Structure formats: structure tokens, C-alpha cells
Amino acid sequence: MKTSINIDVGGTFTDCFIVRDGTFYMVKTPTTTYDLSVGFMRAIREGAALIGISVDELLQETEIVRYSTTVAMNSLIQREGSLLALITTAGFEDVIHMGKGAQWADGLTPREMRNLGRMEKPEPLVRRDMVVGVKERVDSFGNVLMPLDEEDFREKLDFLVNKGARGFVVSLLWAHVNPVNERRIKEIIKEEYPEVYLGNMPVVLSSEVLSKAREYPRTMAAVLNAYLHQSMAEELNNMADELRSMQFRKPMMLIHNDGGMAEVYRTTAIQTYNGGPVAGLIGSAHVARLHKYNNVVVSDMGGTSFDLGLIIEGSARFYAFQPVIDRWMVDITMLETVSIGAGGGSIAWMNEVAGKKLEVGPMSAGSMPGPVCYDQGGIEPTVTDADVVLGYINPEYYHGGRMRLNKDRAAQAIREKIARPLGLEVEEAALLIKNIIDSRAADAIFKETVLRGHNPEDFILFAFGGAGPTHCCGYGFRAGVPRIMIFPYSPIFCAFGSTTMDTIHVTEQSRRVPLLLPGGQEYTSDYAAFNRVVRELQERALKEIRLEGLPTEDVLFALELGMKFGGQIHSLRITSPRMFVNSPEDVKAVYEEFAREYARVYSPFSLYPEGGVDIENFSLKAIVPQPKPELPVFELKGTVPPRVALKGRRPAYWEEYGGFHQTPVYDQRLLECGNIIEGPAIIEGEDTTTVLPPATQMRVNRYLNCEIEKL
């Protein structure tokens, strides 16, 4: 029996998607922020109960557990990492404290950036008194100009340990070209503080975390990895111990932000950052191929955030130009998604400074205490409270009736905190909250499409997350997207998305290799320089795959190159049409692909072959394909939903009608392929509710996905 367990931990809910012999099972439980392993195991237990077997039986037949987590981000936000020491080349001790000019604004929202008077540089993750410089030097070609002064370093090591260091980050100049001195420092630390000692501490080398040029992002990537290492290790060890205690011996895979996954013990902490939204992006690309959609806006509105990504011409391969984690640039390979604080748990509040202006988010009520209607002690009104007051969410059927909501308390909170200060009725205030959150999401879509040169009318919107189907018509049509699709598994779509991912190891190396010589007439003939780097990357990737126990004969390689015209600072990343170059034709093919992509991004008039073209970075993906779940296809039924699908009617507030209107309510589980529903209507699933406004139409397709259009 082929079974997989796929879990995505969000800020409010923990989602579980189980595939068992082609049958899908979905579970949604509150996230236990105090210990994520508690919510992790609770989701598995509820999944087993849903199937009708014991947890032990479920785990015994499970072949793989996939997991995406927010623990790295949570530790960073709360600044709960270990006390770290940074070891760098003498004379460069202040790099992370000086930072870059952009560090003032990295990671801030546009609103925060406009408030110059309150803008501050982030507090470094390593204190200045915990940074030491060591006597050593390697040049840009990898030549050792000065070997490590080991006696000097041992003295500084004792100093750092006596100061209370609980981990070491080593980032030396040009270590990505020749890491010999970094490796020797690690050997000395292990000699002085071996694993048998209680004082043993992790050592993170920048050359192993990010083997690329640019000292600041390389150092920050290593610092972040070390800072998050302990909390990640503790959390994952707790989960692994729980699974092992139940005799689970198969791999536990972590979702990476580069679009793949790898075993827990072959994963660095920073690779897990933003893993959930990336899983949703990859899953959307899989579904888009089934439906033959080329351009998709991928939107995930959960309890805490609204995550957004794009699929262009069938590809989800769009990387963040200068990826920022929290407030620090890291330059790792990370698929680009945008996240704003706009979810079901986003708090509505009066901005007194702006003159009693209603704001929604970015603060969230989370899962504890949650929205006021949860009746768990929350006192701040949220988007979910507004949805309940407007009649969109059924208080008696929240999460399939497993959680009852208190509508009266939601209305009271909105009345006291929002409606009364604004001189509005409760329903008017609730509608205003809904419109604000929808507008914020629509603005994010507009920026990601129009400001990147795309027309929203050329896209379809995929809406998922617990609040996505409830608000998709509000933000999708407002952004100018003409068609929307929701799914039976929308509430746990990111967990579903992880089932469509392959095992991927990304190896990178900064190495300058000329491709087109200055003058623009002559291609390089030094093929060996190009091929040598690729072979080195292949060997490193295959070593990682062997350590995971995976067959290397199934590995597929994809090469991406960071290239630029002569004299430029930043490079443009392309997919190389050749794995190796052995002829002028091969080199020409690589250049033409770069010129084509450069012209698409910056216009054909910006090409400058006369300056020559250099390759700056090599990035190799080693892909071990994994089986993908087959979505069941259903037979076409009539356009009229079956009578049993109509649950009844209830008052819901529609702006188009200026008030409440008796609205038909359907059971999403009982809808059939070909069914058409015209708005206004409400379609209830166990873990989400689709709100269909007037003058819209929803059609159920052969996968039981629902496509919504305006009439």
C-alpha cells in the first residue's frame, strides 16, 4: 500500500494531507506554537482516525513523511537563537555590523520604509564583542597568501568560549574559492571541544552554506543558518523521536525554498524558510499543467498571511533577485513569493495617529487566542469575525462542526472597537473590514503582475488556504483577474503541493568564466574552465544523493547560470541550454539564451554584446524525480446540482443588495462534475467556505475543481 503523510505548519493551523492508494484525506488542526511537534503528531493522529486505522498502522504503511515548517521564521522573529561567535579575516570584523546601504530598508514594508524617522538598522544577530578576526589570507584566485596562525586562533577561541559562545560561524575572505583555512578552523574547534564534551558546539562554515561571491550575503547566510540551527534541530528531533517511538523507519523529508525537498539530515536551516508557500507554488504548477493553464496567480490566504506567487508560461522558476530573510540579504537560491500580513486572523484596529483610520493587519490573532469568535479569550476583532457577522461563515459548521463559533461576541467586538468609533452599524463595519483586506490582497496581485509588465487579464487565479475561497472573488476580480479556481483541497493546498515535489539538491559555485569576449565578435575557446565547474558541482550533488540512499542512475541535472555583460555589477540568471560546452555552437547557444532572456526582461535595446559576456555563478540542480499523485477524473453530470447538495438558505450580507439577502448554501462535498451555481451563493466545505457574490458563476470541472467567472 502506497501511503504518504504531508504536513505544512502555518502560523494559525497545521495542515495534513494523506495520500493512501490514490485516496486523499485532509486534516486541519490548530498550530501549537509552544511546541510544533505536538500539533504535528495531533494531525497524524486525526488523519489515522479519519481513515479508520491506528496511528501505528498508518505509520507502518507510510513510505514518506514530507514536512514544511515556520519554526525557522518564528525563532528569528522572536530572536530566540543561540549566542553566536563570528570568526572572520582580520580587518573585516565589522562587515555584518556596517552592513549594506540597503540594510536599512531590507525586509521592511513600503509603509515602514516611508516612515524615515522611525526606520532603524536591524540589531545584528552576533554581538560585536563576539566577533574576532584571525590572521590568514586567501586571494581571489584561491591562492593561500597567509596560512592560518593557529596559535593566535586558539587564544581567540578560548576568549569566545569564556564569553559564552554556543555556536561558531566561520566566514573568511574568498573562502568560497578555497575553503582550506575555514576547514582548518573547524578542525581546531573540534579538537579543543570534541563531541564527548558537554561544551561541544556547532560550527558553520560559510563555504558550505553558500559557496558564492559577495562577502556580506555569504556571511549572513552562514550566521542565519547557525542562529536557527539549534531551535530547528530540537523541534525536528522531537518529531523524529515521536515517529521512531512508533517504529517509523522511512525518510522524513523537509520542503526547501528552492522548489525541492531533501531528507532532514541533508537540509540546512535557511533552506526551510518559506517552504510552505513554495510548496503551494510547485503544487499550483502541477495543477496548471493538468488544466493547460500557462499563466497563474497563486494566492494563499491563511489565518496569518496572504502569500502570492506567479507561474509564467508554465514555469514557477522565478527566483528572488536579492532574497532577504527577515532583515538580511542572503543570496541563496529561493523561489520568489510575496507575503503580507493579511489573513483570516488579521486584526482590525483604529489608527488614532492617522485620524481614526481603520487598518486591518499586519498583526494577527494566531490560533491562540485566535479571533474573538473562537471564544478562547481573544478581544481584538479580526477578518474571520467580520466573515461570521456578515453571514458568510456558519458558526455551527466551522471546520465541519468540530469547532463552534460565538457570533454574538464577534459582533460585540466589532461594535465596540470599530463600528462605534466610526459611527457605523456592525454589519457596515464588518463589510469595511472585508473590503480593506480584499483591497490589500488585490494591491499585492496588481504589483506582482502589472508592475512586472504582465496583464492580469492573461491570468487565472488559484485561491487556496482556509480564507482564500472566502475572499477570492473580493480580491481576484478587484485585481482584474477574469477567472478564479478553487479546489476540494484548498484548505490544505500547500501540504498537497509537497506531494508534487521532487528530491532536489542545489549546488552552487561562484566562478568567473568569460563566454563572449569584449568586442562581441569572438566566443571563448576555453571550454575546460566551464566544464570543470559543472563536473565539480555534479560530484558534490551526487555525493549528497548517495548519502540519502537514493539511486544516482535516476538523477536529472539542470544547469542555471548567472551571467552579465562586461562592466555590469549584477547578473541575470538563465537556464543553460547545454550542460557542457565542447564547441563554438554550444557556446553560442548559451549566449543566445542569455540574450533572449535579457531582452525579455530589460528590452532588446539594452543588449550590449560589445562589452562581452561573463558567467559569474553556476547553479546545478540534481533532481531525483518522485511519483506525483494522480488527481481523480469524474464523469460529466448535469448542470443543476443534486438536490441533496442544497443545505438550505441563510441571510448573508451583499454589498450589491445593500444588506442581508436569503442566500442558498451548498455542501461542496456533494457537488458533481458539470454543476453550475450562480451567485449569490455560499458553498461550504469542511475547512473552508466559498463566497460567490451576485453576478458571478461557478462551474465544477472534471477534477471537481471549481472555476468562477463574472457574468
C-alpha positions in Angstrom: 0.0 0.0 0.0 1.5 3.4 -1.1 0.9 6.0 1.6 2.5 9.4 2.2 1.9 11.9 5.0 2.4 15.6 4.1 2.3 18.3 6.8 2.5 22.0 6.5 2.7 24.1 9.7 1.3 27.6 9.3 1.0 30.4 11.8 -2.6 29.5 12.7 -3.2 26.0 11.5 -1.3 22.8 10.9 -2.4 21.1 7.7 -2.1 17.4 6.9 -2.7 15.8 3.5 -2.5 12.0 3.4 -2.4 10.1 0.1 -3.3 6.4 0.6 -3.6 4.2 -2.5 -4.7 7.2 -4.6 -7.3 8.3 -2.0 -6.9 11.8 -0.4 -7.5 12.5 3.3 -7.4 16.1 4.7 -6.9 17.2 8.3 -6.6 20.7 9.8 -5.6 21.3 13.4 -4.6 24.4 15.4 -0.9 25.1 15.4 0.7 24.5 18.8 3.2 27.4 18.7 4.7 26.4 22.1 5.8 23.1 20.6 5.2 22.4 16.9 5.8 18.6 17.4 2.5 18.5 19.5 0.5 19.8 16.6 2.5 17.6 14.2 1.6 14.4 16.0 -2.0 15.6 16.6 -2.5 16.0 12.8 -1.2 12.5 12.2 -3.5 11.0 14.9 -6.5 12.8 13.5 -5.5 11.6 10.0 -5.4 8.0 11.2 -8.8 8.4 12.9 -10.2 9.8 9.6 -9.0 6.8 7.7 -10.2 4.4 10.5 -6.9 2.8 11.5 -4.5 3.3 14.3 -1.5 5.7 14.2 0.9 2.7 14.4 -0.8 1.1 11.4 -0.7 4.4 9.4 3.0 4.9 10.1 3.9 1.3 9.3 2.4 1.6 5.8 3.7 5.1 5.2 6.6 5.4 2.8 7.5 9.0 3.2 6.7 12.0 5.5 7.1 15.4 4.0 7.2 18.5 6.2 7.3 22.2 5.7 7.7 24.4 8.8 7.7 28.0 10.0 9.8 27.2 13.0 12.9 28.9 11.5 10.9 32.1 10.9 9.3 32.0 14.4 12.7 31.7 16.1 14.0 34.6 14.0 11.1 36.9 14.7 11.3 36.3 18.4 15.2 36.5 18.4 15.4 33.2 20.3 18.6 31.9 18.7 21.8 30.9 20.4 24.6 33.2 21.4 26.9 33.0 18.4 30.5 33.9 17.7 31.7 35.0 14.3 35.3 34.3 13.1 36.4 36.3 10.1 39.5 37.5 8.4 41.4 40.1 10.5 40.4 43.6 9.5 36.9 42.6 8.4 35.3 42.2 11.8 32.7 44.9 11.2 31.1 43.6 7.9 27.8 42.5 9.3 27.5 45.5 11.6 28.2 48.0 8.9 26.0 46.0 6.5 25.0 47.5 3.2 23.2 50.7 2.5 20.1 48.7 1.6 20.2 47.0 5.0 18.2 50.0 6.4 15.2 49.0 4.3 15.7 45.3 3.7 12.7 43.3 4.9 10.5 46.4 5.6 7.1 47.0 4.2 6.6 50.1 1.9 4.7 51.8 4.8 7.6 51.2 7.1 10.1 52.5 4.5 8.2 55.7 4.1 8.4 56.4 7.9 12.1 57.5 7.7 12.0 59.0 11.2 11.4 55.6 12.8 13.5 53.4 10.4 16.3 51.7 12.1 19.0 49.2 11.1 18.4 45.7 12.4 20.1 44.6 15.5 22.9 42.2 14.4 22.4 38.5 15.3 26.0 38.4 16.5 27.2 40.9 19.1 30.2 43.0 18.2 32.2 41.6 21.2 31.6 38.1 19.9 33.4 38.8 16.6 37.1 38.0 16.2 39.5 38.4 13.2 42.1 35.7 12.6 45.4 36.1 10.8 45.1 34.4 7.4 44.6 35.4 3.8 43.5 33.8 0.6 43.4 35.8 -2.7 40.6 35.9 -5.3 42.2 33.1 -7.2 42.3 30.8 -4.2 46.0 31.1 -3.5 46.9 30.9 0.2 48.9 34.1 0.8 49.0 33.6 4.6 48.3 30.3 6.3 46.1 30.4 9.4 48.0 31.5 12.5 46.8 28.6 14.7 48.3 29.7 18.0 46.6 33.1 17.6 43.3 31.5 16.8 43.4 29.1 19.8 43.8 32.1 22.1 40.8 33.8 20.4 38.8 30.6 20.6 39.3 30.4 24.4 38.2 34.1 24.6 35.0 33.4 22.7 34.2 30.3 24.8 34.7 32.1 28.0 32.3 34.8 26.7 29.6 32.1 26.5 29.6 31.3 22.8 27.1 28.5 21.9 28.0 28.2 18.3 30.6 29.4 15.8 30.2 30.9 12.3 33.4 31.0 10.2 33.4 33.3 7.2 36.8 34.2 5.7 37.6 36.2 2.6 37.5 34.2 -0.6 36.6 31.0 1.2 34.1 30.1 -1.5 37.1 29.8 -3.9 39.4 28.0 -1.4 38.0 26.9 2.0 41.2 25.4 3.4 41.5 27.9 6.2 37.8 27.7 7.2 38.1 23.9 7.3 41.2 24.1 9.5 39.4 26.4 11.9 36.6 23.9 12.2 39.2 21.1 12.9 40.8 23.1 15.7 37.4 23.8 17.3 36.6 20.1 17.2 40.0 19.2 18.6 39.6 21.7 21.5 35.9 20.9 22.2 35.2 17.3 20.9 31.7 15.8 20.8 32.2 13.9 24.0 32.4 17.2 25.9 29.2 18.8 27.2 30.5 22.1 25.8 30.6 20.8 22.2 29.1 23.5 19.9 28.1 23.6 16.2 30.5 25.1 13.7 29.1 26.6 10.5 31.3 27.4 7.5 30.2 30.0 5.0 31.8 28.0 2.2 29.5 25.1 3.0 26.3 27.1 3.4 26.7 29.4 0.4 29.7 28.9 -1.9 29.2 32.1 -3.8 30.9 35.5 -4.1 29.9 38.7 -2.2 31.1 38.6 1.4 28.1 40.2 3.2 25.3 37.9 1.9 27.6 34.8 2.3 28.4 35.7 5.9 24.7 36.5 6.7 23.6 33.2 5.2 26.0 31.4 7.5 25.0 33.4 10.5 21.3 32.8 9.9 21.9 29.1 9.4 23.8 28.9 12.7 21.3 31.1 14.6 18.4 28.9 13.6 20.2 25.6 13.8 19.5 24.8 17.4 15.8 25.5 17.5 15.3 23.6 14.2 17.3 20.7 15.5 15.4 20.5 18.8 12.0 20.7 17.0 12.8 18.2 14.4 14.5 15.8 16.9 11.3 15.8 18.9 9.2 14.9 15.9 11.8 12.3 14.8 11.8 10.7 18.3 8.0 10.6 18.3 8.0 8.9 14.9 10.8 6.4 15.8 8.9 5.5 19.0 6.1 4.3 16.8 8.5 2.2 14.7 8.6 4.6 11.7 11.8 4.0 9.9 11.2 5.6 6.5 12.6 9.1 5.4 11.3 12.3 6.8 11.7 15.0 4.1 11.9 18.7 4.6 10.5 21.1 1.9 13.1 23.5 0.6 12.6 27.1 -0.6 14.3 26.2 -3.9 11.4 24.1 -5.0 12.5 20.7 -4.0 13.0 18.6 -0.8 15.6 16.6 0.9 16.0 14.4 4.0 16.1 16.2 7.3 19.8 15.4 7.9 20.7 16.8 4.4 19.0 20.1 5.0 20.3 23.4 6.3 18.1 25.6 8.4 17.8 28.5 6.0 16.6 26.2 3.2 13.4 25.6 5.2 12.5 29.3 5.3 9.2 30.0 3.3 8.9 26.3 2.4 5.1 26.2 2.8 4.4 28.9 0.2 6.9 27.4 -2.2 5.2 24.0 -1.9 1.9 25.8 -2.8 3.6 27.3 -5.9 5.0 24.0 -7.1 1.7 22.3 -6.5 0.0 25.0 -8.5 2.3 24.5 -11.4 1.4 20.8 -11.4 -2.3 21.5 -11.4 -1.9 24.2 -14.0 -0.3 21.7 -16.4 -3.2 19.4 -16.0 -5.6 22.2 -16.9 -3.3 23.6 -19.6 -3.1 27.0 -18.0 0.2 28.9 -18.7 -0.2 32.0 -16.6 -1.4 31.6 -13.0 -1.5 34.0 -10.0 -1.1 31.7 -7.0 -2.7 33.0 -3.8 -2.8 31.5 -0.4 -4.8 33.3 2.3 -4.5 31.5 5.6 -5.1 32.6 9.1 -1.9 34.8 9.4 -0.7 35.8 6.0 -1.5 36.2 2.3 1.1 34.5 0.2 1.5 35.2 -3.5 3.5 33.8 -6.4 3.4 33.7 -10.2 3.5 31.0 -12.8 4.6 32.4 -16.2 4.4 30.4 -19.4 4.0 27.2 -17.3 7.1 27.8 -15.2 7.3 28.5 -11.5 11.1 29.1 -11.8 11.4 32.7 -10.7 14.0 33.4 -8.1 14.2 36.3 -5.7 16.7 38.8 -7.1 18.3 39.6 -3.8 16.5 37.3 -1.3 16.0 38.7 2.1 15.3 36.7 5.2 13.8 38.9 7.9 16.1 41.9 7.6 19.2 40.3 6.0 20.2 39.7 2.4 21.4 36.1 1.9 21.7 35.4 -1.9 20.6 31.8 -1.6 18.6 30.1 -4.4 15.0 30.7 -3.3 11.8 30.8 -5.4 10.1 34.1 -5.2 6.9 34.5 -3.3 5.4 37.6 -1.6 3.9 37.6 1.8 1.8 40.3 3.5 0.0 40.2 6.9 -3.5 39.7 5.5 -5.3 36.6 6.6 -8.4 35.4 8.4 -6.8 36.2 11.8 -5.6 39.7 10.8 -6.7 42.2 13.5 -8.8 45.2 12.6 -7.8 48.3 14.6 -8.3 52.0 14.7 -5.2 54.0 13.8 -5.5 57.0 16.0 -2.3 58.6 14.7 -3.8 58.7 11.2 -7.0 60.3 12.5 -9.2 57.3 13.4 -8.4 55.4 10.2 -9.4 51.7 10.1 -6.5 49.4 9.5 -6.5 45.6 9.1 -3.3 43.7 9.9 -0.5 43.0 9.7 -0.9 41.8 13.3 -2.7 38.5 13.7 -4.6 36.8 16.5 -3.0 33.5 15.5 -4.5 30.3 16.8 -4.2 31.2 20.5 -6.3 33.1 21.5 -7.4 33.5 17.8 -10.4 35.6 16.6 -12.9 36.7 19.1 -15.5 34.3 17.8 -13.2 31.4 18.8 -14.2 32.1 22.4 -10.7 31.5 23.6 -10.1 34.9 25.2 -9.4 36.9 22.1 -10.6 40.5 22.4 -9.5 42.1 19.1 -11.8 41.8 16.1 -10.4 40.0 13.0 -11.3 39.3 9.4 -12.8 35.9 10.5 -15.1 37.7 13.0 -16.3 40.0 10.1 -17.0 37.0 7.9 -19.1 35.4 10.7 -21.1 38.7 11.3 -21.7 39.0 7.5 -23.2 35.5 7.4 -20.5 34.0 5.2 -19.2 31.6 7.8 -21.6 29.3 9.5 -20.7 29.3 13.3 -22.2 25.8 13.6 -20.2 24.3 10.8 -16.7 25.8 11.3 -14.2 23.0 10.5 -17.1 20.7 9.8 -18.7 21.4 13.1 -15.7 20.4 15.1 -15.3 24.0 16.3 -18.3 26.2 17.3 -18.0 29.9 16.9 -19.6 32.7 19.0 -21.2 35.1 16.6 -22.5 37.4 19.4 -19.0 38.0 20.8 -17.7 38.7 17.3 -20.4 41.3 16.7 -19.8 42.8 20.1 -16.1 43.2 19.5 -16.6 44.8 16.1 -19.3 47.1 17.6 -17.1 48.3 20.4 -13.7 48.5 18.6 -14.7 49.5 15.1 -18.4 50.4 14.4 -18.9 52.8 17.4 -15.7 54.9 16.8 -16.6 55.2 13.1 -20.3 55.8 13.6 -21.4 52.7 11.6 -23.7 49.8 12.1 -22.0 46.5 13.0 -22.6 45.0 9.6 -21.3 48.1 7.8 -18.1 47.9 9.9 -17.7 44.2 9.2 -18.1 44.9 5.4 -15.5 47.6 5.6 -13.1 45.2 7.3 -13.7 42.7 4.5 -13.2 45.3 1.7 -9.9 46.5 3.3 -8.4 43.0 3.5 -9.6 42.2 -0.1 -8.1 45.5 -1.3 -4.7 44.8 0.3 -4.6 41.4 -1.4 -5.7 42.9 -4.7 -3.0 45.5 -4.5 -0.4 42.8 -3.9 -1.6 41.0 -7.1 -1.5 44.2 -9.1 2.1 44.9 -8.0 3.2 41.4 -8.9 1.6 41.4 -12.3 1.2 44.9 -13.8 4.4 46.3 -12.3 6.3 43.3 -13.8 4.9 44.0 -17.2 2.1 41.5 -17.2 -1.7 42.0 -17.8 -3.9 40.4 -15.1 -6.4 39.6 -17.7 -4.0 37.0 -19.1 -4.0 35.0 -15.8 -6.2 32.7 -13.9 -6.2 33.0 -10.1 -5.7 29.9 -7.9 -7.1 30.6 -4.5 -6.4 28.4 -1.5 -5.8 28.5 2.2 -8.6 28.5 4.7 -9.6 32.0 3.9 -8.8 32.0 0.2 -12.1 30.7 -1.2 -14.0 33.1 1.2 -12.3 36.2 -0.2 -11.0 35.2 -3.6 -13.9 36.9 -5.5 -13.2 40.1 -3.5 -9.5 40.3 -4.2 -9.3 38.4 -7.5 -11.9 40.4 -9.6 -10.8 43.6 -7.9 -7.2 43.0 -9.2 -8.5 42.4 -12.8 -8.1 38.7 -13.0 -11.0 37.3 -15.0 -11.2 33.7 -13.8 -10.7 32.0 -10.4 -10.1 28.4 -9.5 -10.6 26.8 -6.0 -10.1 23.2 -5.1 -11.6 20.5 -2.8 -8.2 20.5 -1.0 -7.9 24.3 -1.0 -7.6 24.5 2.9 -4.5 22.3 2.9 -3.2 23.1 -0.6 0.5 23.7 0.5 0.5 20.3 2.1 -0.9 18.8 -1.1 1.7 20.8 -3.1 4.5 19.0 -1.3 3.3 15.7 -2.8 4.2 17.1 -6.3 7.8 17.9 -5.4 10.9 16.1 -6.4 14.0 15.4 -4.3 16.4 18.2 -5.3 19.9 19.2 -4.3 21.2 22.5 -5.4 24.9 23.1 -5.5 26.3 26.5 -6.4 29.7 28.0 -7.1 30.8 31.5 -8.0 33.4 31.3 -10.8 34.1 33.9 -13.4 34.2 32.3 -16.9 34.3 34.5 -20.0 31.8 33.5 -22.6 31.8 36.2 -25.2 35.0 38.2 -25.4 34.9 42.1 -25.4 34.1 43.4 -28.9 31.2 40.9 -29.2 32.7 39.0 -32.2 34.6 36.1 -30.6 33.4 33.3 -28.3 35.6 31.7 -25.7 37.5 28.6 -26.7 38.4 27.7 -23.1 35.7 25.0 -22.7 37.6 23.3 -19.9 37.0 26.2 -17.5 33.2 25.9 -17.9 33.1 22.1 -17.8 35.4 21.8 -14.8 33.0 23.8 -12.6 30.0 21.7 -13.8 31.7 18.4 -13.1 32.7 19.6 -9.6 29.1 20.6 -8.9 27.8 17.2 -10.2 30.2 15.3 -7.9 29.0 17.3 -4.9 25.4 16.8 -5.7 25.8 13.0 -6.4 27.6 12.7 -3.0 24.6 14.2 -1.3 22.1 12.0 -3.1 24.2 8.8 -2.2 24.2 9.9 1.4 20.4 9.9 1.2 20.4 6.4 -0.1 18.8 7.3 -3.4 19.7 5.8 -6.7 22.0 8.0 -8.8 21.1 6.5 -12.1 17.7 8.3 -12.0 19.2 11.8 -11.4 18.4 14.6 -13.8 20.6 17.6 -14.0 19.6 21.2 -14.8 22.2 23.9 -15.0 21.4 27.6 -14.4 23.9 30.4 -14.9 24.3 33.9 -13.5 25.5 36.0 -16.5 26.2 39.6 -17.2 27.5 41.9 -19.8 31.0 43.3 -19.3 31.1 46.2 -16.8 27.9 45.3 -15.1 27.6 44.6 -11.4 24.6 42.3 -11.2 24.0 39.1 -13.1 20.8 37.7 -14.7 20.0 34.0 -14.1 19.1 31.8 -17.1 18.6 28.1 -17.7 21.5 26.8 -19.7 20.6 25.0 -22.9 23.9 23.0 -22.6 25.2 21.0 -19.6 28.7 21.1 -21.0 30.3 23.2 -23.8 32.5 21.5 -26.4 32.2 23.6 -29.5 31.6 27.1 -30.7 28.0 26.1 -31.4 27.5 25.1 -27.7 28.9 28.5 -26.5 26.7 30.4 -29.0 23.6 28.5 -27.8 24.3 29.6 -24.2 24.9 33.2 -25.2 21.8 33.3 -27.3 19.7 32.0 -24.4 21.1 34.8 -22.2 20.5 37.4 -24.9 16.9 36.2 -25.3 16.2 36.3 -21.6 17.9 39.7 -21.1 15.9 41.2 -24.0 12.7 39.8 -22.4 13.5 41.3 -19.0 15.1 44.6 -20.0 14.1 45.1 -23.7 16.1 44.3 -26.8 17.6 47.8 -26.9 19.6 47.1 -23.7 21.7 44.3 -25.2 25.4 45.1 -25.1 27.5 42.3 -26.7 30.3 44.7 -27.4 31.1 44.7 -23.7 31.5 40.9 -23.7 29.6 38.4 -21.6 30.8 36.7 -18.4 29.4 33.8 -16.4 29.6 34.7 -12.7 27.7 31.9 -10.9 27.0 28.3 -11.7 23.9 26.7 -10.0 23.3 23.0 -10.6 20.1 21.2 -9.7 20.3 17.5 -9.2 16.8 16.2 -9.4 15.6 12.7 -8.3 12.0 12.5 -9.7 9.3 11.4 -7.3 5.9 9.9 -8.2 3.1 12.5 -8.3 -0.4 11.9 -7.1 -2.9 11.4 -9.8 -6.0 13.6 -9.4 -9.2 11.6 -10.0 -11.2 12.4 -13.1 -15.0 12.4 -12.7 -17.8 11.8 -15.3 -19.8 14.8 -16.5 -23.2 15.1 -14.7 -25.9 17.7 -15.1 -25.6 21.4 -14.8 -28.0 21.5 -11.9 -26.5 20.5 -8.5 -28.1 17.4 -6.9 -31.0 18.3 -4.6 -29.1 16.8 -1.6 -26.2 19.3 -2.2 -28.5 22.3 -1.2 -28.2 22.6 2.6 -30.7 25.4 2.9 -30.7 29.2 2.9 -29.4 31.8 5.4 -29.1 35.6 5.5 -25.8 36.9 4.1 -24.7 40.5 3.5 -24.2 41.5 -0.1 -23.0 45.0 -0.9 -24.7 44.8 -4.3 -28.1 44.4 -2.5 -27.3 46.9 0.2 -27.9 44.5 3.1 -28.8 40.9 4.0 -30.3 38.6 1.5 -31.6 35.0 1.8 -28.8 33.0 0.2 -28.6 29.4 -0.9 -26.0 27.3 0.9 -24.5 24.2 -0.8 -22.4 21.3 0.5 -19.2 21.3 -1.5 -18.6 17.6 -1.0 -21.9 16.8 -2.8 -21.3 18.9 -5.9 -20.7 17.0 -9.2 -18.8 17.5 -12.4 -20.6 19.9 -14.7 -22.7 21.6 -11.9 -23.2 25.3 -12.3 -24.1 27.7 -9.5 -24.9 31.3 -9.9 -24.3 33.9 -7.2 -25.2 34.9 -4.7 -24.4 31.6 -3.1 -22.3 30.1 -0.3 -20.6 26.8 -0.8 -19.5 25.1 2.5 -16.6 22.7 2.7 -15.4 21.1 6.0 -12.5 23.5 6.4 -13.3 26.5 4.1 -16.3 28.4 2.7 -16.6 29.7 -0.8 -18.4 33.0 -1.1 -20.0 33.6 -4.5 -21.2 37.2 -4.9 -24.1 38.3 -7.2 -23.4 38.3 -11.0 -20.8 35.5 -10.8 -21.0 31.9 -11.8 -19.2 28.8 -10.6 -18.7 25.6 -12.7 -17.4 22.3 -11.3 -14.9 20.7 -13.7 -13.8 17.1 -14.2 -11.3 17.2 -11.3 -14.1 18.7 -9.1 -12.2 21.9 -9.0 -14.4 25.0 -9.2 -13.9 27.7 -11.8 -15.5 31.1 -11.1 -16.2 33.9 -13.6 -18.2 37.1 -13.8 -21.5 37.0 -15.6 
